[in-house]
């Protein structure tokens, strides 16, 4: 599969392959593209197996448009949008291996439903503690 046309919305990159099939991916996976200007986004080249933005030092493989996880899960979305959270310290506070949590966030591994629920519950707990500290 080879993408032959791309376009953007505020939150997604879309691609159309040579057969006319359309795909999309969340720009949360590509922070440089997410914050790039329209002009920066328009300066790309198609390569043999992907798309390259030289000025942004960003690449997207054609294959990635077919991945099942083109949209981040709630857990991934939280950490991808809150870079101020120290993943290692968060993992320590929940009694989890930091590398494993990073693998969950980056989509290299998928947590069980129970494990994801546990992580999200800890995020909610911390949120409540932060709110309580304000009053």
C-alpha positions in Angstrom: 0.0 0.0 0.0 1.3 3.4 -0.9 -0.3 6.7 0.1 -0.5 9.2 -2.8 -2.3 12.1 -1.2 -2.4 13.6 2.3 -4.3 16.3 4.1 -4.8 17.5 7.6 -7.4 18.6 10.1 -6.6 20.1 13.5 -6.3 16.6 15.1 -5.6 14.1 12.3 -3.6 13.4 9.2 -5.5 11.7 6.4 -4.1 9.7 3.5 -5.5 8.2 0.3 -3.8 5.3 -1.4 -3.5 4.5 -5.1 -6.8 2.6 -5.0 -8.7 5.5 -3.5 -9.0 4.0 0.0 -8.8 6.7 2.8 -7.0 6.3 6.1 -6.4 8.6 9.1 -4.2 8.8 12.2 -4.3 11.0 15.2 -1.7 13.7 15.2 -1.1 12.9 18.9 1.3 10.3 17.6 3.3 13.0 15.8 3.7 16.0 18.0 6.0 17.9 15.6 3.3 17.7 12.9 0.5 18.5 15.4 2.1 21.8 16.3 3.5 22.6 12.8 2.1 25.4 10.7 0.2 24.7 7.5 3.2 25.8 5.5 5.5 23.4 7.4 3.0 20.6 7.0 2.9 21.2 3.2 6.7 20.7 2.8 6.9 16.9 2.6 8.1 14.3 0.2 6.9 10.8 -0.6 9.6 8.2 -0.3 9.6 4.5 -1.1 7.9 3.5 2.2 6.6 6.7 3.7 6.3 10.4 4.0 9.1 12.7 5.2 9.1 16.3 6.5 12.7 17.3 6.4 12.3 20.7 8.1 10.4 19.0 11.0 12.6 15.8 11.0 9.4 13.7 11.0 8.5 10.6 9.1 5.3 8.6 8.8 5.4 5.1 7.2 2.7 4.2 4.7 2.2 1.0 6.8 1.3 3.1 9.9 -1.9 4.3 8.3 -3.2 0.7 8.5 -2.4 0.1 12.2 -5.4 -0.7 14.5 -4.4 1.9 17.0 -4.5 5.0 14.8 -6.5 6.6 17.6 -4.9 6.7 21.0 -6.7 5.0 23.9 -7.8 7.1 26.9 -4.6 6.1 28.7 -2.4 7.0 25.8 -4.3 10.2 25.1 -3.7 11.4 28.7 0.0 10.9 28.6 0.5 12.1 25.0 -1.3 15.4 25.9 0.3 15.9 29.3 4.0 15.7 28.7 4.5 17.5 32.0 3.7 14.2 33.8 6.9 12.3 34.7 6.1 8.8 33.5 8.8 7.2 35.6 7.5 8.8 38.8 3.9 8.1 37.9 4.8 4.4 37.3 6.6 4.3 40.7 3.6 5.7 42.5 1.4 3.0 41.1 4.0 0.3 41.6 4.6 -0.4 38.0 7.7 -0.7 35.8 8.3 2.6 34.0 9.4 0.9 30.8 6.2 -1.1 30.7 4.1 2.0 31.2 6.0 3.8 28.4 5.4 0.8 26.2 1.7 1.1 26.9 1.7 4.8 26.2 3.6 4.4 22.9 1.5 1.5 21.7 4.3 -1.1 21.8 2.3 -3.2 24.3 -1.3 -3.2 25.2 -2.4 -3.4 28.8 -5.2 -5.8 29.9 -8.5 -4.1 30.5 -8.0 -4.5 34.2 -4.5 -3.0 34.1 -5.7 0.0 32.0 -8.6 0.5 34.4 -6.1 0.5 37.3 -3.9 3.1 35.6 -6.9 5.4 34.7 -8.2 5.1 38.3 -4.8 6.3 39.6 -4.9 9.2 37.1 -8.4 10.1 38.5 -7.1 9.8 42.1 -4.3 12.2 41.4 -6.7 14.6 39.7 -8.9 14.6 42.8 -5.9 15.3 45.0 -4.8 18.2 42.8 -8.3 19.7 42.9 -8.4 19.3 46.7 -5.1 21.1 47.0 -6.7 24.2 45.4 -9.3 24.6 48.0 
